[in-house]
């Protein structure tokens, strides 16, 4: 019998609550292993039409209802750590820049000059002014137009009406979200995350330092690529020499948090804990793979040498149903010791990218082509052991007005 952390530590911090949560998750992992390798399951299998991955009209509905209306994770607070730092976010459609103002606030704007529409910023460097490369109109970090060379040519133009076009933005506990359309809304990130918010708070993402970013073009529907992150059923078949060497196949924990979810893949080291007194279990940092709906996987995993890495895998639709792009980012978590160099995190990034690109996305590419030539009415089937994928497709279909069932 174990004692809940709340009973032993007065006013536990969010990180301490996550530590106790990890122990609860480990109990469930060990129970699955003790039962012979069971897994969390949905009530029944689910069918989904193949056109969910190939229909251009469905893709347009997804772009409109999901990627242009819902909050999307643009990055972490330390991506724009100091006043004048700029982060670019173009993958959802409109070109957007997020700026750290002199007051420390994060603001987002269309990356577009209000003179003749030129793109203002192409590099994420620090600056005092945002100056257009076309005619040198300049804007301050608050988005105000402060310089118009040859302003006598614009007699009668009120500068106050030609500031940068704002985009909805919200920053909370190290997370920066935007909506990919013009507007002055302040996004309530905590409310958007709902019951997942306390877990995100415990990850201390406001202290996570960026290490590496890469972009992977994928010849498949964005959902086909996203599906590969939501189940461990494929580990022994697809990853026998990579992820499958350390992770149990077809044994996962799954929990839904509104539109979001978490899955935990079970490391083979937990086999050693079966029938072992819990008091002798090692302490493990909180980890899991979290879907921040609709398109972001936020992965927290332990690093050799202590502490954690944070991986972001943000998936966006391409021009057509059979193309997509994944932005992969790796950060060193707040608990990573200084003795672990950034190079270790960069190597972890490269390894994950290599496996995902050559194994997961290779299967996705071939599967996409097969679906494009499948018989009329062909349906995919998700097993009970693919519960996260089931519920994610139901949520997507419901929000675009094309329910699966």
N, C-alpha and C positions, 0 to 999 in steps of 0.2 A: 504494500500500500504506500503510495507516495502522497506527499503533502503539496497542495497547490502553492505556486509561488506567492500568490496574493496573501496566503496565510503566514508566510515566513518573511516576506519583505514588505515593510510598510510602504505604500505608495510606489509600486514598482514603475520604473521607467518604461517607455514603449519598447526599448531594446530588451529589457528584462522580461517583458511580457512575451516577446517573440521567442526568447530562449525557452520559456516554459512551454510555449506552443510547439516548439520544435521537439521537445521531449514527448509531448502528446502524440505528435505525428510519428515519432520513432516507435512508440508503443504499437501504433496501428501497422506500421511497416513490419515490425517483428511478428505481430500476430498473423499477418498474411503469409510470411515465410514459414512460421511454425505450422500453418495449415497446409503446407505443401506448395506454396506459391500462388495463392489466390490473389484477386485484385478487386478494387471497387468497380461496381457494375451498375449500368442503367437497368430499368425494369424490363426492357425488351429491345430487340434490334430495331433499327430505323432505316427506312428507305428514303433516298433522295434522288430526284431525276438528274440524269447526266447533264441536262441543259442548264442546271444550276451553275455549271462551270463553263458553258459554251455560248450561252444566249447573250447577244449584244444588248438587248433591251434590259435584261436583268442586270448586266454590268452597269449600264447607265443609271438604273435605279439605285444600285449600291453606291455609286459615286455621289449621287444626289442626296440620298437619305443618310448615308453613313459618313462618307468622307468630306462632304461639304456642310453638314449640319451638326455633327457630334464633336465633342472635344477630342482632339488628337494629341498624343504626347509629342512635343517638339524637341524636348531634351531636358537636361538637368540644370539646376541653378548654377553650378560651377562651370557650365559651358559658357556662361556670360557672367563671370565672377565679379568683374570690376566695371565702374562707369565707363561707357564708351564701347564695351564689348558687344559684338553683334553675332547672332546666330542666324543662319539661313535655313529656311524650311520651304522647299519647293515641291516635294514629292506628291502632295495631295491635290495639286492643280495650280492654284495661283501662287505666284512668287511672294513669299512672306519673309520679313526679317523681324527678329526679336532683339530688342535693344535694352541694355542696362542703363537706366538714366542716372543723372548725377545724384538723385535722391535715393537711389538703390532699387527703384521699382523696375519691374520688367514690363516693357510696352512692346506691342506688335503692330506692324504696319504692312500694307502692301509694298513690295519692293519695286516701287514705280514712281517716277518723277511726275509731279502734277503739272509740269509744263507740257511735255509731249509724250509721256508714257515710257520713257527710257528706263531700263533697269539701273537702279542706283548702286547696289552693292554686289560684288561678286566674290569677295573674300572675307573671311571671318576675322578681320584684324580690328584692333582697338582704334577708336577715332574720336575726335571732339566734335566734328561736324560730319553730316552725311551729304556728300557733294556729288551731284549728277555728272557723269563723265561726258555727257553730250553738250550741255551749255552751261555747266557749273552752277546751276541753281543749288543752294545749300540749305540744309535743314538742321535744326539742333536736335539733341537727343530726345526731346519731347515731341518732335515731329513738326515744329513750327518752321515756316519758311522765313529764313533770316537774311538771305542774300539772293538778289536777282541781277546779275551783270547786265548792264544796259537797261536798267529798270525804266528809263525814260520812254522806252519803246512799249511799255505796258501801262501807259497812263490810264488811270481809272480802275486798274486791277487791285483789289483789296487782298493784300498778302495773307490776312488772317483766314481767308477762305481757300487758300491754296496750300495749306499744310498737308502733311502726309496723311494717307487714308488709313484710319485705324482698323485693326482686326481684333476680334474678341480674344482675350488672353487671361490666364489665371496661373498664379504661382503658389504652391503650397508644399511645405516640407521637402523642398528640393526638386519638385516636379513642376515643369512648365508645360501647360496645355494651351493650344490655340484652336480656333475654329476657322476653317478655310473659306472665309467669306468676310467682306467688310462689315464692320460694326463696332460699337463701343462697349459691348457687354464685358463685365468682369466675370470670368468663369469661376464658379464655386467648385473647386477641384475636390475638396473633401466630400461634398455632397455627391458629386459624380462618381467617386470611388465607392461610396456607401460603406458596407460592412468590410470592404477590403482596406479602407483608409487606415485603421489602426495598425495593420500589418505593414503597410507602406511607411507609416510614420516610424515604426520600429526599425526599419532598414537604414535610417539616418542618411537618406539620399542627398540631403543638403550638404553632406561632407564627402560625397563620392567624387573622386577626381577622374576626369577623362583621360584615357590612355590611347585608344585607337578607334578609328572609324573606317569602314569600307562599304562599298556598294556592290550588290550582286544582282545582275539582270537575270531574270528567270523566264523561260519559255513555257509558262503555265499560268493558269488563273491564280489570282492572289490567294483564294481560299484553298486551292489544292496545295499550295506551298504551306499555308498556315496550318492545315490539318496535320502535317508531319510533326508539329510541336506539341500536339495534344494527346498523344498516346504512346505507350511503350511496347505495344504489341509487335512492332516491327524490329525490335532491337537485335534479336538473335539472327534473323534472316538477313536484314539489310546492313547491320553494323557488327558482323562477327569479329572483325579485327580492330574495331575502333570503339565506339561507345559501348558495344555489347560485351567487351572484355571486362568492364567494371560495373555494369548496370544490369540488374535482373530484367529479363524480358517478360512482358505481359504481367507485370506487378506494379501497379501505381496506386497512389491515393488521389482522390478527386474531390474538390469542393467547389460549388457554385456560389458566387457573390453577386447576385443580381445578374447583370449582363456579363460580368467578369468571372474568371475562374482561376483556380490554382490546381496544378497537378504536381505531385512529388514522385520522381522516379527513385527506385530503391537501389542503392549501392550494394554491391555484393558483400561488402564488409559487414552489413547487418546480419548476414547469415551466422556470424560468430556470436551474435548476441542472443540467438535463440537458446532458451533454457539457461541463460546467464542472469545472475541477480542484477536487477536494474541499478543497484547502488554501485556496481562495477562498470556500468556503461560509461564510455568517454563522453565528455561534453562536446557537442557539435553546434557550430553556428547555425542560425536559422537559414534555411534554404528552401527553394521551390521555384517552379516555373509558373508565372502569373500572366494570364491574358488580361491586358487592359483593353477592353473592347473599344473599337472593333478590330484592331490590327497590330497591337504591340505585345510582344512577349518580353516580360521583364524577369530575368533569370538571376537568382542569387545562389551562389555555390561556394563551398569552401575551397581555399587555395592551399596547396602544399606549403608548409611553413607558417600557417595560421591566417586567420581572417578570411575574407570573402572577396570574390569578384562579382561584379554586377554586369550582366550582359543584356543589351537591348537589341531586339530583332523586330524592326518595324516594317511591315509589309504593305505595299501599295499597288493598286491595279495599274496596268499599263494602258496603252491606247485601245487595245482590243481585249476580248475575253481570254486569249491565250498568251498574255504577257503580263509580267509584274516585276517589281523591283523590291529588294530587301535592303534596308539600311541596317548594318550591323555595327554596334558600338560597344566598347568594353570600358569599364570604369573600375578603379580600385576602391573598395568599400572603406568606410570609416574605420573598421576594425583591422584593416590590413597593416601588419607591422612595417616599420620603415626598413627593416632588413630585407623585405621582399621587394626587389627592384621592379620598376615599370616594365622592364623587358619580360619578366615572368608573365605579366598580364597580357602583354602583346603576343607572346607565344601561345597563351591559352586562346586568345582571339583568333590567331591564324589557324590553330588546330580545329577549332569549332567551325570556322568558315570553310576550311578545306573539306571536312566531313559533310557538312550540310550541302555544300556546292556539288561535290562529286558523288555523294550517295543519296541523300534525301531528294535534292532538287533534280538529280538525274532521273530518278523514278517518276517524279512529278511531271517532268517534261514529256517523257514517253507516255505516261498515263493521260496527259492532256491531249496529245495527238490521237490516242485511241478513242477518247470520248468524243472528239470532233468527228470521228468516222463511225461511231457506234450506231447500232440500229435505232430507229425511231422508238421512243418510249423506254430506252434502256435506263435502269435505275442502279445507283450504287447502294450498297448496304453497309451500314455501320453496326458492328457488333455491340453487345451489351458491355464489352470491355473497352468500348470507345465512347464512353458517356460524355466526355468533354466536347468531342466533335459533334455528337448528336445535338446537344443543347446549344452549341454555338451556331449551328446551321439553322436550328429553329428560331433563334433570336434574330439572325440576319434576315431570314425569310419573312418573319413577322414585321420587322421594322421597314422593309421595303414593300410591304403589302402583298407578298406572294407566299403565304404560309404553306409549309410542306404538308401539313396534315389538316 
